[in-house]
Amino acid sequence: MRALLVDRSVPAGLRLGQVPDPVPAPHQALIRVAATSFNHGEVKYGLENAPDGAVLGWDAAGVVVQAAADGSGPAVGTPVVTLAPDGAWAELRAVDTGMIGTVPAGADAGAISTVPVAAASALRALHRLGPILGRRVLITGATGGVGRYAVQLARLGGAHVVACAADPAAHGEGLRALGAHEVIAGPAALGAPVDGIVELVGGRRLVDAYEKLGEGGTLVAVGHASGEDEVFPFGAFFGDQGRHDRSIVTFFLTACTGLGPDLTWLSARVAAGDLDPQISWRGSWEKAAEAAEALLGRRLHGKAVLELG
């Protein structure tokens, strides 16, 4: 089969090549991939650390061509969306059935391919905050793929959504269209404490955001795009002065259980138009290097989708 292979001798470290077809384990289905979406983490860190010849990729949408031998998962011919630690950048991928969601017939595979990491991370982060109806939720790094889904999902959940963007003047209108009530440059601009935070940047931004968390609030640390250390000043974890019972939590998406139903629900929302995947680059996987370079150069805000053909 054809696949995008790690090759550091070519631009962006990716080239199309040939690899053997995957052989599914009994609890895996074999998927013919129609579209995949890039995530900053896999392009930035995956390409840096993977050996030449590796097939990377977390997100893929396609159709089941071989059902799982153990009887779990969808039947042959079912349109699906899939999540796995690797293998999405290929014509075929074998996926654990617990990480497969079913997709409405006729849905746009490119749009659906943005769901696994970005939308599922946003959904799981918001779940960690608990009930958000009527509560103030801050989302940092809101212009990225996860951030844009988080803004929409938080608004659907009934939160008052405050979105952080490095340039509110440039991105404010778009984020408000997605559901943000306020768009600010950073946590320091908050007028009042927030009940929950979906933190997608890390480093100093995480520290500053935690300072604005109200009593009983939770910060979910999801992204680490800054690459900076988190250094908290003395007193940051005192519990007085309205800071009682605050928490910082983390999670690892592929270690979560019940992802199949999440992927199914999110895909249905995208297919129905309730969630906008915010695709900012779309094209053939033959132009993967172009998409990867744009993503690494921070020229894309939203998702990059590669279509296989």
C-alpha positions, 0 to 999 in steps of 0.5 A: 500500500501507499503511505506517507513515510518519515524521510528526513532527506526530503522537505518537511521529512515526509514522502509517499512510498510503499509499505506492507499492508497492516495485519489486524489483530483479532480486536482490530478492524482494517480501515481504508483511509479516505482522509486524515488530518494533521495535528501540530504535536505529531508533525512537530514531535513525531517527525523529530523522533520517529525513525525513517520509514515510519508511518505516523498519524493519529486521525483518519476517516474511511470505511471498514474493509475487514471487520474485527475477527473477535466480532467487536466493532462495525461491519464491513462497509461502515463509514468510520472515524478512527484514532490510534497512536500511528498508521493514519497516513496510509491507505490502510490502517488496523485500529482497535475497535474501541477507538472507532466511531461510526459516521453518518452515511454521506458525511464529508470524510475530510471534515470527519477526519478532524474529529479524533484528536482535536474534538475528542481532546476538547470534549474530554477536557470539558468533561473533566471540568464537570457541569459547565452550564452557567459557569465561566470557562477559559480556553487558552490557545483558542485559535488552534484545532483543539481550541476551536472545538473547545470553544464550540463545545463549551458554548453548546454545554451552556458555559460563558466562554472566554477565549484567549488568542495572541491577537484578539483583533485578528481572531476575535470575530471568528472566535465569537462566531464559534461561540466565544462570549469574550476574546482576550489576549491572555488570562491577565485581561480577565475581569473576574475569576473563572470556574474552569480552564481548558489550557492548551499552551503550557508554560507561563500561560498555564501559570497565569491561567491558574492564578485566575481560577476561582474557588472549587475550579479545575484547570485541565492541562491539555496542550504544551505548545509553548515548550516552556517549563511551568514555574509557579511562584511561592504562594500559588497553591495557598488555599486562602483568599478565594483559592480553596479547593482548586485543582490541576488535572491531566489526561492522555487521550489514547488511555481514555476508555469509551472513546468510540461513543465519543467519536461517534457523537462528535462525528454526528455533530460535525455531519449535522453542522452543529460543530464546524471543523474549521479546516484552514488547509485542504488538499491531496496527500501528495502535498503533505509537505506543504501542509506540514510546513504551514502548520509548523510555521504557525501559518494555519489556524484550525485544521489541515486535511489531507485527502487520499486519492 
